Every structure is written in structure tokens, then in C-alpha cells.
Amino acid sequence: MSDKIIFYDLANKRETAWNPNTWKTRMVLNFKKIPYETEWVDGVPPNPPGAFADYSCPTIRLADGTYIMDSIPIAEKLEAMHPDPSLHLDNTLWKQASEICDALIRSAGADFMVSIVDDILDERASKWFAEDRHTRFGMSLYELQEKVGGEKAWPATEEVLSKLKALLTTHKEDEGPFMLGSKPCYGDLIAAGLLEGCRKMDAKKSERMVNFDGSFDKLLVACTPWLERAD
């Protein structure tokens, strides 16, 4: 068994990170400079009984064979194992960032789901994804995009982006690019992973979001060292 952490990320045609949710964990690994190997998967070992879903990403496997699922438990475990540099989980900014991330994916999801099917997933996974969402929404992803995507989605997306702007600008201890100023925290990694994930899913569609406020680009530039490894 490898001494490195195994990081299970969502498979795709490009074999490069694209999902905002899994970016949360990849950024922690990169930020803490923890050695890891990526395994691209369509599914991972099952979640514990009673979990929301049978399978989930992100998931990591530690050197002792222990599996940890979902970004928050993973971040807590990695913080305990590798406390420096700190994620500063003692503040609540990461909770707010996580809520904003979820809200943004909901508001802009119709557009990005079409991009996922058309450009990211391989043929088999794309077919499953499209059929699964058709069952959930009662219409095809293209019909859903026509109904609630594009400009129709922008007012709700704009509202969420305003909350992200406030999170990035109202808690600073100095003039640095992060939520706390010059000191990065887990909330920054979540926010940067969200923006980077949106860019990877569809660069053109996400450009308007990234350009919504200058603080977004400043954050992405500051987080560049932790975004470079995407495989």
C-alpha cells in the first residue's frame, strides 16, 4: 500500500480537476504540501449507512487504509495530521464559504450541467449523468437550461456573488488578498476552489462571475500555488 494519500477525484475526459467540491480537498493537500496520488473514479467505496448518498467525492485513503469522505471531515483530519500551515478552522468563514459555494452551484447549475455533459465527462458517464438529471428534473438538461439558465439565472447568481464579495472584503485584518487579509484560511481555499472549478467547467460562462468583483481575481492569483497541481 502506498505511503502517500490516495485522493479520489471525479473522472473526466481531460484527467484534470474540474469539480468545485473536489477542489476543496485538492487545495488543502496542495496548500499543506502533502504528498498524494490522484485516482480518477466514477465511484468510491460506499459511505457509512444512513449517509445522503452511497458514494461521494472527495474521498481520501490514508496510508493505513482508512477512508475519509466529504470535504469537511477530510479537512479536519488533514489539519490534525499536518497542523502547519494552518487552515484556521476555528473561525466560521469556511462555513459561510461552503454555504455560498453550494448556493452558487444551485443558481448557475443549469448552465454548468450542460457543460459537464457536453465537454467534461466521457461518453458513458455523460449518458448516465444526463439520464439521472432528466429523472430528477423531469426534463432534459437542455430544456432545463432553456427554462432557468442563462440570463434568467443571473439575478440569483449575482446575489450569491455579492455574498462572496462581502465574505472576502469585510473580515480583513490587513490589506492582503485573503478573507483575513494576508493570512489564508480554509474559507479562502473553498472560495478559490469554487471559482476555479467554475472556470474549468466552462471558462466562457464563468468569466462574468469571476469578473464580478476585483477581489475574486486577487484571491485566485494569491491561491495560484495551490491551484497549479490539478492532476
N, C-alpha and C positions, 0 to 999 in steps of 0.2 A: 504493500500500500504506500502511496506517495506521502512524503513528509509535508508536501505542500497542501494548502487548502484547495479543494476542488470547488469551483464556482459554476453552478448550473445556470446557464443563461438560455434565452429563448432562441431556438434555431431559426435561421433565415438564409436567403439566397446569398447574402453578402458575407456571412460569417463575421459580422461586426456588430457591436452593441447598438441597439436601436430603441429598446423599450424603456420609457421613463421610470418604471417601477424597478427594473433590474439595475438601472444605472445607479440607484440609491446605494446598493450594495457594492457595485463595482467601484464607485467613487470612494467608499470607505476603505476598501482594500488598497486602492491606489494612493489615497491620502496617507494612510499609515504605512505604506511601502511593505505590505505583507505579501510574501511570495504566494502565488496561486496559479492554478491552471484552469482554463475555461473548458467546460464541456457543453456543447450546443445540444439541446434536448427539446423534444416535443412534450415530454412528461418527465417527472422526477418521482422518487419513492413517495408513497402516499402519505398525506397528512394524518395527524392523530384523529381518532374517532371524534365526531362532533364538529370538526373544522368546517369552514364555509365551503371549501371545495376539496376534492380528493387529492388534487395536485396543485402545486403553486411554484412560481418563480418570483423572486430569487430564492435559491436554496444553496447552502454550502455544506460540504462534508469536511469535517476536521480530520487531522491526521490519525486520531484514534477511532475513526469510523463513525463518529456521531454526526447526524444530520441536524441542521438548524434551518428552519423555514421562515420566510417573511422578513422584510427589511428591518423592522424594529428589533425583534429578538436577535437577529444577526448583528446589528449594530451594537447592542448591549453586550453580547458575548465577545465581539472583537475588541470593544473598549476595555473589557475586563482582562482580556488576554494581552492586549497591546495598548496600555493606557497613554502612551506618548507617540505622536501628538494627540491631544485630547479632542474628542468630539463635543465636549461640553454638554453632555446630555442632561445636566442639572437644570438648564434653562428650558423654557417651554417653546422656544422658537421653532424647534423641529416639529413639534405637534402642529403648530399653525401652518408651517410649510407643507406638511403632509396633507392637511385638510385642503389647502389651496391647490396642491398637485392633483388631488382626486377631483376637485371641483372643475379644474381646467380641462382635464381629460373628459369629464362629462359634458361640458359645454361645447367643446370643439370635437368631440368624439366622432360625430357622423362623418366629418371630412377625413379625419385621420384613419378611420377604419377602412375607408375606400383605398387609401394609400397603402395600408398594410396588405390588403388583398391583392392589389394590382402590382405593387413594387417590391414588397419585402419578403413575404412568405413564399416557400416553394409551392409547386402546383398542388401537391397533396394537402399540405397544411392550409393553403389558401382556400381550397374547396371546402375543407372541414369548417374553417373559420366563417366563411360566407354562409354556409348552411346553418351553422349554430346560431349566428346572429339573425338569420331570417326567421328561425323558430322563435327567438327571443322577442323580436320586434314586430313580427307579423308582416314583414316586407323585406325586400332585398336591401342591401346596403346602399345601392344607388338610389333607390326610392327614398330611403331614409335621408340620404344626403340632400336630395331634392326637396324634401319636406322640411328639414330642420337645419341643414348645413349652410355653408357659405355665409352670405350677409345676414341671414336670419339668425345665425348663431353668434354673430359678433357682439351684440349688446350684452349678452350673458358672459361671453368671454372677456369683454372689456371690463366688466365689473370684477371678475376674478383677478385680472391682471392689475387692477387698481389695488386690490388687497395685497398682492405680491409686492407691488411697489412700496406700499406702506410698511410692509414687513422688512423690506430691505433698507428703508431710509429713516425709520423712527426710533430705532433702538441703538444707534451708533454711540460708541464711547469715544471715537475719534473719526477722522475723515477717510478711513480705509474703505475698500470696496465691499466688505462683508457686512452681515447684519449687525455685528457688534463693532464694526469698524475695521481695524487691521487684524482682528483675531477671528479666524474661520471657525465655524461650528457645524454641527450636523445639519442644521437648518439650511445652511448655505449649500451643502452637498445635495440635499434634496431638491432645492430650487434650481441649482445648476443642472442637475441630472434631468429635471423636468424639461428645461429649455433645450438642452442638448438632445434629449430623446425626441422632442417635437421636431427639431431640425433634421434628425436622422430619419424620422418617419416621412417628412415632406418639407424640404428646405424652403420651397416657394411659399407654401401655406403658412409656415411658421415665421416667415420673415416679418410679417406685420406684428406678430406677437412679440418677437424679440426686440423689435424697434419701438415698442410701445413706450418704453422709458429708458433713458440712458443708463440707469442703474443695472438693467438686465445685462447689457453688453459688458459693463465694467465687472460684473460678477463672473461672467463667462471667461473673460480674459484672465481674471485673477485665478480662476479654477483650471486654467489650461493644463498645468502639470498633472492634474488628476483626471483629465479627460483624454489625455493622449493615448493611453492604452485602452483600446476598445475591442480587443480580441483575446 
